[in-house]
Amino acid sequence: MSHLLECASSPNLVYTTQNDRNVRNSSRSNRQPIQKLQELKSIVEKAIENHKTFTILGPFACIKTTLKFRGWIEKFNNKTRYDETKNDKFISQDLNGIITDQEDEFSKNNNITNALYEIQMSRLLRDYSVDFIWTMKNEPIKWKNLCSKTLISRFPRAEFTTKAGLCTSLQQVHWFQEENVSIVLFPRCYNIYNDEELTIFIENFRITACISVIKYICENSNNRNTVFDQNGTIPITSIEFAFRRCYEYIFQKQHKDIDIKENEKVWDHQWDQFLTYYYQIVHNSFMFNCNEESEISEIIKRCENILKELAEHWPQLHLDGVNNLWILKPAAKSRGRGIIIMKKIEDILLKINSLHSKECRYVAQKYIERPLLIYETKFDIRQWFLVTNAFPLTIWMYKESYLRFCSQIFSLVNTHESIHLSNNAVQCKYTNGKRDQNLPDENMWDCYTFQTYLRAKGQPEVWESIIYSGMRQSIICTLLASQDTMDTRKNCFELFGADFMLSEDFEPWLIEINSGPSMSCSTSVTARMCAQVLDDVIKVVIDRKYNKNADTGMFELVYKQNIPPAQPYMGQNLIVRGIKIENSMKINIDMKKKLKLKACNSSQKTPNGKKYLNRNVFTENLSQQTNVKQITKYYRKKTTEDKLFCSVKNKENVRNSRLNLWKRANHKTIDQVKIKNLTSEFNRKNVKSDHQFPFVNEGLKKKLSSPTSNSRRNTRGNTFPKLIKKTKPADNCINQTQ
């Protein structure tokens, strides 16, 4: 007992015990990171097995939260910013080992700890391709390196999202229109950077000016004193000019111009003079030179009759007005950048032909001069729709939409962008003018507020029967007309934003379609709707993929293309059979068996009893232009000592092989007569040196003097076996190995 008391009272012993406790606590704390890493690794492996990995390119916190709620794991992109931990030193460290001695400090803030775990799981996914990529239009995608099974929120190509592409696609839209299914209303539009369409645009501008003069007279028929006057400066002949051009257009649409032998020729200077009168009448309020009531009444009556006939052939007559305004848009820009409104053809041509213009490609679209106004203010409608497959075409339309108002009261006299462009990116630069107090300060309404306004105006059923159904048919018809220009890659989807304007009869007119619409929370309306739209997109794309009965939110399936199965081919069975053509220069083993060339050398013997090969065997290599048949005939006439027995099945291949050997030896071309003379001379005399063969070059001398194998078995199968062995000059022949 005394010993225990002494130990208990010893201060050193107490210190040692406390140190042991610290060691145990540190060992326990070191076990926790290992366990956590094992848990993270198991989570990542399970996500890879279940195909639940994703990457987000851009700031989309709603998509990230929605996918993580469903058990998905994010693989961070190089451009991803971690706002929660950007001020911590941990981000700059190597993330191979997440947990350090600062674990107690990080554990105080749960957000930072969760961010660290997310980064560690992302590191574990660095060697794996993700299953889902959310991106927008501005982010570059390497489509060739992308796995075909990866789901991506963008199509490789959708040309209808540009002004020029939409204009081109809708030129053939009449082939895809079907009543109550797919009908689109689109203001006439021209790619004026194209010479052909520029010519058509100029003709349309001129006819529109003629119609505008007639409409101007009809609209002011009750106030004739404002149009006609005895001291007017505009001649009556300008009205007659407009009548003739309108009748020519009507006859052309009715195909009556075929019976007319010669049409009246209208020169450019006549059009220029008429357009000058038109600008003075409409824009400067000039009057016609006429004071007789009977003549004025007849002119007004003719104008009314022409407008009735034009209504059948000019479907946008009620939209044009009398100012002939055209809106010029850059072919591939968005957010209202570079858009201007013009009313003179000279200014339009000067704009597109300007050498200092940065936007060399423009689209000219007819401006809707009589839109539906709310409290004397212009607006448009942004409608979302989702395309989940390009072939067969599958379209989902969002049931909600919102309205965007201009900040100034509508006017056709002033063409400023704050009056005519309702884009939020444009209107946020200006303060609201003196408008009605019922208009929102944020310049946005949701569709429910607009429906309340319609009910107050006595139009409760307009939204469902005309506006919403018209937007649905316009979207379907536009995508059917543009389907050929879309990429048919599987596992692609995209959210689009379509902009519509309403005419005075509540008909929706398509203006443009945007790829990657802005989903920022710029106002209270978009803050509520955009987050819900993104969440519903995940429901359609992810949840419905595994469960066909899953909830799709506010998205409804409005169109799914029905593609009939391919009919079996019942015609004649066409089969092409053939064999592969071998290259004669590359002789394989089978070819060697077919091409057996046996060279019989001279039977002349030396005193040693060895046989010698005559040099005339090699003269055959020197003749590039000699025919195989002539060579065979020549050697058959020789004596037994110089005879060459050729067993050739395919003589053409043998000739090619001989020519190849001749090229390798760099021999010069010699005609057949010279070969025969030299060969006969060689047989008569005992040649002592090579200088008597002037046709033999240095390459052949080296080849003749090179040592060869002493075995005859190595030469089998060769067209010209290397049997040459250098001998004494006195022998005047070439020793042949046995």
C-alpha positions in Angstrom: 0.0 0.0 0.0 2.8 2.4 0.8 4.4 1.7 -2.5 1.1 2.6 -4.3 0.7 5.7 -2.3 4.2 6.8 -3.2 3.5 6.1 -6.9 0.3 8.0 -6.7 2.0 11.0 -5.0 4.8 11.1 -7.5 4.4 14.1 -9.9 6.4 12.5 -12.7 4.1 9.5 -12.7 1.0 11.7 -13.0 2.6 13.6 -16.0 3.4 10.3 -17.8 -0.2 9.1 -17.4 -1.6 12.4 -18.9 0.8 12.0 -21.8 -0.5 8.5 -22.5 -4.0 9.9 -22.6 -3.0 12.4 -25.2 -1.4 9.7 -27.3 -4.6 7.6 -27.1 -6.7 10.6 -28.1 -4.5 11.4 -31.1 -4.6 7.8 -32.2 -8.4 7.9 -32.1 -8.4 11.1 -34.1 -6.2 9.5 -36.7 -8.5 6.6 -37.1 -11.4 8.9 -37.9 -10.0 10.2 -41.2 -9.3 6.7 -42.4 -12.8 5.6 -41.6 -14.2 8.7 -43.3 -12.1 8.1 -46.4 -13.3 4.5 -46.6 -16.9 5.7 -46.4 -16.3 8.3 -49.1 -14.7 5.7 -51.3 -17.7 3.3 -50.9 -20.1 6.1 -51.7 -18.1 6.9 -54.9 -18.0 3.3 -56.0 -21.7 2.9 -55.5 -22.4 6.1 -57.5 -20.2 4.8 -60.3 -22.0 1.5 -60.3 -25.4 3.2 -60.4 -24.3 5.8 -63.0 -25.0 8.7 -60.7 -22.1 11.1 -61.4 -22.4 14.6 -62.9 -20.5 17.7 -63.8 -21.9 21.3 -64.0 -20.4 23.8 -66.3 -21.6 27.2 -65.0 -23.3 28.6 -61.9 -26.4 26.4 -61.5 -26.9 25.8 -57.8 -30.4 24.5 -58.3 -29.3 21.7 -60.5 -26.5 20.8 -58.1 -28.9 20.7 -55.1 -31.5 18.7 -57.0 -29.1 16.0 -58.1 -27.4 15.7 -54.7 -30.8 15.2 -53.2 -31.2 12.2 -55.5 -27.9 10.7 -54.4 -25.7 11.9 -57.3 -22.0 12.9 -56.8 -20.4 15.8 -58.5 -17.1 15.8 -60.3 -15.8 19.3 -60.2 -14.8 21.0 -63.4 -11.5 22.9 -63.6 -13.5 26.2 -63.9 -15.7 25.4 -61.0 -15.4 27.9 -58.1 -16.0 26.9 -54.5 -17.5 29.9 -53.0 -17.7 28.4 -49.5 -14.0 27.6 -49.2 -12.3 30.0 -51.6 -10.6 31.9 -48.7 -9.3 28.8 -47.0 -5.7 27.6 -47.5 -7.0 24.1 -48.0 -8.0 24.7 -51.6 -4.4 25.3 -52.6 -3.2 22.1 -51.0 -2.9 18.7 -52.6 -6.1 16.9 -52.1 -4.8 13.4 -52.0 -5.2 13.4 -48.2 -8.1 15.4 -47.2 -8.0 15.2 -43.4 -5.1 17.0 -41.7 -4.2 18.1 -38.3 -6.7 21.0 -38.8 -9.7 18.7 -38.6 -10.9 20.2 -35.4 -10.8 23.6 -37.0 -12.8 22.5 -40.1 -15.3 20.6 -38.1 -16.5 23.8 -36.5 -18.0 24.8 -39.8 -20.2 22.1 -41.3 -20.3 23.9 -44.7 -16.6 23.8 -45.0 -16.4 20.2 -43.9 -19.0 19.1 -46.5 -17.2 21.0 -49.2 -14.0 19.2 -48.3 -15.7 15.9 -48.6 -17.2 16.8 -51.9 -13.8 17.8 -53.2 -12.3 14.5 -52.0 -15.1 12.5 -53.8 -14.5 14.6 -56.9 -10.8 13.6 -56.7 -11.8 10.0 -56.6 -13.8 10.5 -59.8 -10.9 12.0 -61.7 -10.3 8.8 -63.8 -13.9 8.2 -64.6 -16.2 9.8 -67.2 -19.4 11.3 -65.7 -22.9 10.2 -66.6 -24.5 13.6 -66.7 -23.2 17.0 -67.9 -25.2 20.2 -67.4 -23.9 23.0 -69.6 -25.0 26.1 -71.5 -24.3 27.4 -74.9 -21.2 29.4 -74.1 -19.3 26.5 -72.7 -17.1 24.6 -75.2 -17.7 20.8 -75.5 -15.4 18.3 -77.2 -18.1 16.1 -78.7 -15.6 13.6 -80.2 -14.1 12.8 -76.8 -17.5 12.5 -75.1 -18.9 9.1 -74.3 -22.0 8.2 -76.2 -23.8 7.2 -73.0 -23.2 10.5 -71.3 -26.3 12.6 -70.9 -25.7 16.2 -71.8 -28.0 19.2 -71.6 -27.3 20.6 -75.1 -27.6 19.5 -78.7 -24.4 19.7 -80.8 -26.3 21.7 -83.5 -29.6 23.6 -83.4 -29.6 26.2 -86.1 -33.1 27.5 -85.4 -31.7 29.2 -82.3 -30.0 31.9 -84.5 -31.9 34.6 -86.4 -30.4 33.5 -89.7 -31.1 29.8 -89.1 -34.7 30.4 -88.0 -35.3 32.5 -91.1 -33.9 29.8 -93.4 -35.8 26.9 -91.7 -39.2 28.7 -91.8 -38.9 29.3 -95.5 -40.2 25.8 -96.2 -42.6 25.7 -93.2 -45.7 25.2 -95.4 -44.7 21.6 -95.9 -45.1 20.9 -92.1 -48.2 22.8 -91.3 -51.2 20.9 -90.1 -54.4 22.3 -88.7 -54.7 22.3 -84.9 -51.3 20.5 -84.7 -48.5 22.6 -86.2 -49.1 26.1 -87.5 -46.7 28.9 -87.0 -47.1 32.7 -87.4 -43.8 34.3 -88.2 -43.3 37.9 -89.5 -41.7 37.8 -92.9 -37.9 37.7 -92.6 -35.0 37.8 -95.1 -31.3 37.0 -94.8 -30.2 40.2 -96.5 -26.5 39.3 -96.5 -27.5 36.9 -99.3 -27.8 38.6 -102.7 -30.8 36.6 -103.8 -32.8 37.3 -100.6 -31.7 40.9 -100.7 -33.3 41.3 -104.1 -36.5 39.7 -102.8 -36.4 42.0 -99.7 -36.2 45.1 -101.9 -39.2 44.0 -104.0 -41.2 43.3 -100.8 -40.2 46.7 -99.3 -41.5 48.4 -102.5 -44.8 46.5 -102.6 -45.3 47.2 -98.9 -44.8 50.9 -99.6 -47.6 50.7 -102.3 -49.9 49.0 -99.9 -49.1 51.5 -97.1 -50.1 54.4 -99.4 -53.5 52.7 -100.0 -54.0 52.0 -96.3 -53.0 55.5 -95.4 -55.8 56.9 -97.7 -58.4 54.5 -96.3 -57.5 55.2 -92.6 -57.9 59.0 -93.2 -61.0 58.8 -95.4 -63.1 60.5 -92.8 -60.6 63.4 -92.6 -60.0 64.0 -96.3 -58.6 67.5 -95.7 -55.6 65.9 -94.1 -54.8 63.9 -97.2 -56.0 65.8 -100.2 -55.6 69.5 -100.9 -55.7 71.8 -103.9 -52.2 73.0 -103.0 -50.8 69.6 -102.3 -47.3 68.7 -103.5 -47.7 65.0 -104.2 -49.2 64.2 -107.7 -52.2 61.9 -108.1 -50.1 59.8 -110.5 -48.3 58.3 -107.4 -51.6 56.7 -106.3 -52.2 55.3 -109.8 -48.6 53.9 -109.7 -49.5 52.1 -106.4 -52.7 50.7 -107.9 -50.9 49.2 -110.8 -48.3 47.5 -108.7 -50.9 46.1 -106.3 -52.9 44.7 -109.2 -49.8 43.1 -110.7 -49.2 41.4 -107.4 -52.8 40.1 -107.2 -52.7 38.9 -110.8 -49.4 37.1 -110.0 -50.9 35.3 -107.0 -54.0 34.4 -109.0 -51.8 33.2 -111.9 -53.5 35.6 -114.3 -50.2 37.1 -115.4 -49.7 34.1 -117.6 -52.2 35.4 -120.1 -50.6 38.8 -120.2 -48.1 39.0 -123.2 -45.9 41.7 -121.9 -45.8 43.1 -118.4 -45.2 46.8 -117.8 -41.5 47.5 -117.2 -40.8 49.5 -114.1 -37.4 51.1 -113.9 -35.4 51.7 -110.7 -35.6 55.5 -111.0 -39.5 55.2 -111.1 -39.4 53.2 -107.8 -37.0 55.8 -106.3 -39.4 58.6 -107.2 -42.4 56.8 -105.8 -40.6 55.9 -102.5 -39.6 59.6 -102.2 -43.3 60.5 -102.4 -44.2 57.8 -100.0 -41.8 59.1 -97.3 -43.2 62.6 -97.7 -46.8 61.4 -97.4 -46.5 59.0 -94.4 -43.5 60.4 -92.4 -43.8 64.1 -93.2 -47.6 64.4 -93.6 -47.5 65.8 -97.2 -50.8 65.9 -99.1 -52.0 64.9 -102.6 -52.7 67.6 -105.2 -56.5 67.0 -105.6 -59.6 69.0 -104.6 -62.5 67.4 -106.6 -64.9 65.4 -104.4 -65.9 63.0 -107.1 -62.3 62.1 -107.9 -61.4 61.7 -104.2 -64.4 59.5 -103.6 -63.5 57.3 -106.5 -59.9 57.0 -105.2 -61.1 56.0 -101.7 -63.5 53.4 -103.2 -60.7 51.9 -105.3 -58.4 51.7 -102.3 -61.0 49.8 -100.3 -61.6 47.3 -103.1 -57.9 46.7 -103.5 -57.4 46.1 -99.8 -60.2 43.5 -99.8 -58.5 41.6 -102.6 -55.1 41.9 -101.0 -56.4 40.4 -97.7 -56.6 37.0 -99.4 -53.0 37.1 -100.7 -51.3 39.2 -98.1 -51.7 37.4 -94.7 -49.8 40.0 -92.7 -51.9 42.9 -93.9 -53.3 43.7 -90.4 -49.7 43.8 -88.9 -48.0 46.1 -91.3 -49.5 49.5 -90.6 -48.5 52.3 -92.8 -44.9 53.2 -91.7 -43.2 50.2 -93.3 -40.8 49.7 -90.4 -38.2 46.9 -90.5 -36.1 45.6 -87.7 -32.5 44.7 -88.4 -30.9 42.0 -86.3 -27.4 40.6 -86.3 -27.6 37.0 -87.6 -26.1 35.3 -84.5 -26.5 37.6 -81.5 -28.8 37.6 -78.5 -30.0 39.8 -75.6 -31.0 42.6 -78.0 -27.5 43.5 -79.0 -27.1 45.3 -82.3 -30.8 45.5 -83.1 -32.0 48.7 -84.8 -35.3 49.8 -86.4 -35.3 51.5 -89.8 -37.9 52.8 -92.2 -36.0 53.8 -95.4 -34.5 51.3 -97.8 -31.6 53.6 -98.4 -30.6 53.5 -94.8 -30.9 49.7 -94.7 -28.7 49.2 -97.7 -26.2 51.7 -96.4 -26.0 49.8 -93.1 -25.4 46.4 -94.6 -22.9 47.7 -97.2 -20.9 49.8 -94.8 -17.2 49.0 -94.8 -16.9 50.0 -91.2 -19.7 47.8 -90.0 -18.5 45.0 -87.6 -21.8 43.0 -88.0 -21.5 41.9 -91.7 -24.5 39.6 -91.5 -28.0 41.0 -90.9 -31.5 39.7 -90.9 -34.3 42.0 -91.9 -37.7 41.2 -90.3 -40.9 43.1 -90.7 -41.8 45.0 -87.6 -45.2 44.4 -86.1 -46.6 47.9 -86.1 -49.9 46.9 -84.5 -49.1 44.7 -81.5 -51.3 44.1 -78.5 -50.6 46.7 -75.8 -51.1 46.6 -72.1 -51.7 50.1 -70.7 -50.2 51.5 -73.9 -46.9 49.6 -73.4 -45.4 47.0 -75.6 -44.6 43.5 -74.2 -43.6 40.0 -75.2 -43.9 36.5 -73.7 -41.1 34.2 -72.8 -42.2 30.5 -73.1 -39.9 27.6 -72.1 -39.9 24.3 -73.8 -37.8 21.2 -73.5 -36.6 18.9 -76.3 -35.5 15.5 -75.0 -35.0 13.8 -78.4 -34.3 15.1 -81.9 -35.3 11.9 -83.7 -38.0 11.0 -83.0 -38.9 14.5 -82.1 -40.1 14.8 -78.5 -41.2 18.2 -77.1 -42.2 19.2 -73.6 -43.8 22.5 -73.0 -43.8 24.4 -69.7 -47.2 25.4 -68.5 -46.0 28.7 -67.0 -44.5 31.7 -68.7 -43.8 35.3 -68.0 -44.3 38.7 -69.7 -41.6 41.3 -70.2 -42.6 45.0 -70.6 -40.8 48.0 -72.1 -39.9 50.8 -69.8 -41.5 53.5 -72.1 -44.9 54.1 -73.7 -45.3 52.6 -77.2 -44.8 54.9 -80.2 -44.0 54.4 -83.9 -42.5 57.9 -84.3 -39.6 57.3 -81.9 -37.6 54.1 -82.7 -35.5 54.0 -79.5 -34.8 50.5 -78.1 -36.3 51.3 -74.7 -39.7 51.6 -76.5 -39.5 48.6 -78.8 -37.2 46.0 -77.3 -38.6 44.3 -74.3 -35.5 42.2 -73.4 -34.6 42.4 -69.8 -30.9 42.9 -70.7 -32.0 46.1 -72.6 -34.6 47.5 -70.2 -32.4 47.2 -67.1 -30.4 50.0 -68.5 -33.3 52.5 -68.4 -35.6 53.9 -65.8 -39.3 53.5 -66.2 -41.1 56.4 -67.9 -44.5 57.9 -67.2 -46.6 54.8 -67.5 -49.7 53.4 -65.9 -49.4 52.6 -62.2 -50.7 49.1 -62.7 -47.6 48.1 -64.6 -44.9 46.5 -62.4 -41.7 48.3 -61.5 -39.7 45.2 -62.4 -41.3 45.2 -65.8 -42.4 41.5 -65.5 -45.6 39.6 -65.0 -46.2 36.0 -64.7 -48.9 34.3 -66.8 -51.4 34.2 -63.9 -51.3 38.0 -63.5 -51.8 38.3 -67.3 -54.8 35.9 -67.2 -56.3 38.1 -64.4 -55.9 41.1 -66.7 -57.6 39.3 -69.6 -60.5 38.4 -67.4 -60.8 42.0 -66.4 -61.0 42.9 -70.1 -63.7 40.4 -70.7 -61.5 37.8 -72.4 -61.3 34.9 -69.8 -60.9 32.1 -72.4 -58.3 33.7 -74.6 -55.3 32.3 -72.9 -56.1 28.7 -73.2 -57.9 28.8 -76.5 -55.7 31.2 -78.5 -52.5 32.2 -76.8 -51.2 29.0 -75.2 -52.5 26.7 -77.9 -51.0 29.0 -80.6 -47.6 29.0 -78.9 -47.7 25.2 -78.7 -48.5 24.8 -82.4 -45.8 27.4 -83.4 -43.1 25.5 -81.4 -44.1 22.2 -82.9 -44.2 23.5 -86.5 -40.8 25.3 -86.1 -39.0 22.2 -84.8 -40.5 20.0 -87.5 -39.2 22.4 -90.1 -35.8 22.5 -88.4 -35.5 18.8 -87.6 -33.1 18.1 -90.5 -30.6 20.7 -89.3 -30.5 19.2 -85.8 -27.9 16.6 -84.7 -29.5 13.2 -84.0 -27.1 12.3 -81.1 -28.7 10.2 -78.5 -28.7 11.2 -74.8 -29.1 14.9 -75.5 -31.7 17.3 -74.3 -31.9 21.1 -74.2 -34.1 23.8 -72.6 -35.1 26.6 -75.0 -36.8 29.9 -74.6 -39.2 31.1 -77.3 -40.2 34.8 -77.6 -43.8 35.6 -78.8 -45.6 38.8 -79.5 -49.4 39.1 -79.6 -51.3 40.9 -82.3 -54.5 42.9 -81.7 -56.6 39.7 -82.2 -54.5 37.9 -79.5 -52.7 35.6 -82.0 -49.1 34.7 -80.9 -46.4 35.6 -83.4 -43.0 33.9 -83.1 -40.1 36.3 -82.9 -37.1 34.1 -82.1 -35.9 31.0 -80.2 -33.0 31.2 -77.7 -30.6 28.5 -76.8 -29.6 28.6 -73.2 -32.1 31.2 -72.0 -31.1 33.3 -69.0 -32.2 31.6 -65.8 -30.9 34.2 -63.4 -33.0 35.6 -60.6 -33.1 39.1 -61.9 -36.6 39.8 -60.6 -39.0 38.4 -58.1 -40.8 36.6 -60.9 -37.8 34.9 -62.3 -36.5 34.1 -58.8 -39.6 31.9 -58.2 -40.0 30.5 -61.7 -36.5 29.7 -62.9 -35.6 27.5 -59.9 -38.8 25.6 -60.4 -38.2 25.2 -64.1 -34.7 23.7 -63.6 -36.0 21.3 -60.9 -38.8 20.1 -63.3 -36.2 19.6 -66.0 -34.4 17.1 -63.8 -37.8 15.4 -63.2 -38.3 14.9 -66.9 -34.8 13.9 -67.8 -33.7 11.9 -64.8 -36.7 10.7 -62.9 -38.8 9.7 -65.9 -35.8 7.8 -67.3 -36.1 5.2 -64.5 -39.9 5.6 -63.9 -42.2 6.3 -66.8 -44.9 7.3 -64.3 -42.8 9.8 -62.4 -43.9 13.3 -61.8 -42.8 15.8 -64.5 -43.7 19.0 -62.6 -45.1 21.7 -64.8 -43.8 20.2 -68.0 -46.3 18.5 -70.3 -45.6 16.3 -73.3 -47.1 18.2 -76.3 -45.6 16.3 -79.2 -43.9 13.0 -79.8 -43.1 12.1 -83.4 -44.6 8.8 -84.6 -42.1 7.1 -86.9 -43.5 4.0 -88.6 -41.2 0.9 -88.8 -39.2 0.4 -91.9 -40.9 -1.7 -94.5 -39.1 -5.0 -95.5 -37.4 -5.0 -98.9 -39.4 -7.3 -101.2 -37.5 -6.6 -104.4 -34.7 -8.5 -106.1 -31.8 -9.6 -104.0 -28.7 -7.9 -105.3 -25.4 -9.5 -104.3 -21.9 -8.6 -105.5 -19.3 -11.3 -105.2 -15.6 -11.0 -106.0 -12.1 -11.8 -105.0 -9.3 -9.6 -103.7 -6.8 -8.3 -106.2 -3.3 -8.9 -105.1 -0.5 -6.5 -105.8 1.9 -8.1 -108.4 4.9 -6.3 -106.9 4.4 -8.0 -103.5 4.8 -11.7 -104.1 3.8 -13.8 -101.2 4.4 -17.5 -100.6 1.4 -18.6 -102.7 2.5 -16.4 -105.5 6.0 -17.8 -105.4 4.6 -21.3 -105.8 2.7 -20.2 -109.0 5.7 -18.3 -110.4 8.4 -20.9 -110.7 11.3 -19.8 -112.6 14.1 -22.3 -113.2 17.3 -21.1 -114.7 19.6 -23.7 -116.2 23.2 -22.5 -116.2 25.9 -23.5 -118.6 27.1 -27.1 -118.4 30.7 -26.0 -119.0 33.1 -27.4 -116.5 36.4 -26.2 -115.3 39.4 -28.4 -114.6 38.2 -28.6 -111.0 35.0 -30.2 -112.1 32.7 -27.3 -111.1 29.9 -25.8 -113.2 29.8 -22.2 -114.3 26.9 -19.9 -115.0 27.1 -17.9 -118.2 26.7 -14.1 -118.0 23.8 -14.1 -120.5 21.5 -15.2 -117.7 21.8 -11.7 -116.3 21.2 -10.0 -119.6 17.5 -10.7 -119.1 17.6 -8.2 -116.1 18.8 -5.5 -118.4 15.9 -5.4 -120.8 13.0 -3.3 -119.5 11.2 -3.1 -122.8 11.6 -6.8 -123.8 8.4 -8.9 -123.9 8.3 -12.1 -121.9 7.3 -14.2 -124.9 10.3 -12.9 -126.9 12.7 -13.7 -124.1 11.3 -17.2 -123.8 11.6 -17.7 -127.6 15.1 -16.4 -127.6 16.4 -18.8 -125.0 14.8 -21.8 -126.6 17.0 -21.2 -129.7 20.2 -21.4 -127.6 22.3 -24.4 -127.2 22.1 -26.8 -124.3 24.9 -25.0 -122.5 23.0 -21.6 -122.5 19.4 -22.8 -122.4 17.0 -21.3 -119.9 13.9 -23.3 -119.0 11.0 -21.1 -117.9 7.8 -22.6 -116.4 5.6 -19.5 -116.0 1.8 -19.6 -115.4 1.4 -15.9 -115.0 3.8 -14.3 -117.4 2.7 -10.8 -116.7 3.6 -11.1 -113.0 7.0 -12.4 -114.0 7.7 -9.5 -116.2 6.8 -7.1 -113.5 9.0 -8.8 -111.0 11.9 -8.7 -113.5 11.4 -5.1 -114.1 11.5 -4.5 -110.3 14.8 -6.3 -110.1 16.1 -4.2 -112.9 15.1 -1.0 -111.2 16.9 -2.1 -108.0 20.1 -2.8 -109.8 19.9 0.7 -111.5 20.5 -0.8 -114.9 20.2 1.2 -118.1 17.7 0.4 -120.7 19.0 -1.6 -123.6 17.1 -2.7 -126.6 16.7 -6.4 -127.5 18.9 -6.3 -130.6 21.9 -5.2 -128.6 21.3 -7.9 -126.0 21.3 -10.6 -128.7 24.5 -9.3 -130.3 26.4 -9.1 -127.0 25.2 -12.5 -126.0 26.3 -14.2 -129.2 29.6 -12.4 -129.0 30.1 -13.6 -125.4 29.5 -17.2 -126.4 32.0 -17.1 -129.2 34.8 -15.6 -127.2 36.3 -16.2 -123.9 35.6 -12.9 -122.1 38.4 -11.9 -119.8 37.0 -8.7 -118.2 33.9 -6.7 -117.7 35.0 -3.7 -119.8 33.8 -5.6 -123.0 30.2 -5.2 -121.6 29.6 -1.4 -121.9 26.0 -1.9 -120.9 27.0 -3.1 -117.4 27.1 -0.2 -115.0 28.8 0.1 -111.6 25.7 -1.2 -109.8 25.8 -4.5 -111.7 29.6 -4.9 -111.1 29.1 -4.6 -107.4 26.3 -7.1 -107.5 28.3 -9.5 -109.6 31.3 -9.2 -107.2 29.3 -9.6 -104.0 29.7 -13.0 -102.2 26.7 -15.3 -102.0 25.7 -18.3 -100.0 27.3 -21.7 -100.8 24.0 -23.4 -100.3 21.6 -23.8 -103.2 18.6 -24.4 -100.9 18.5 -20.7 -100.0 17.8 -19.7 -103.6 14.7 -21.7 -104.1 11.6 -19.6 -104.9 13.6 -16.6 -106.1 13.1 -15.3 -109.6 16.8 -14.7 -110.1 18.8 -16.5 -107.3 22.0 -14.9 -106.2 24.4 -17.7 -107.4 27.3 -15.4 -108.1 30.7 -15.9 -106.7 33.8 -13.9 -107.7 36.4 -16.1 -109.4 39.8 -15.6 -110.9 39.9 -13.3 -113.9 41.6 -16.0 -116.0 38.5 -18.3 -115.7 36.4 -15.7 -117.5 33.3 -17.2 -116.0 31.2 -17.2 -112.8 31.4 -20.0 -110.4 28.1 -21.6 -109.4 27.7 -23.1 -106.0 26.4 -26.6 -105.7 
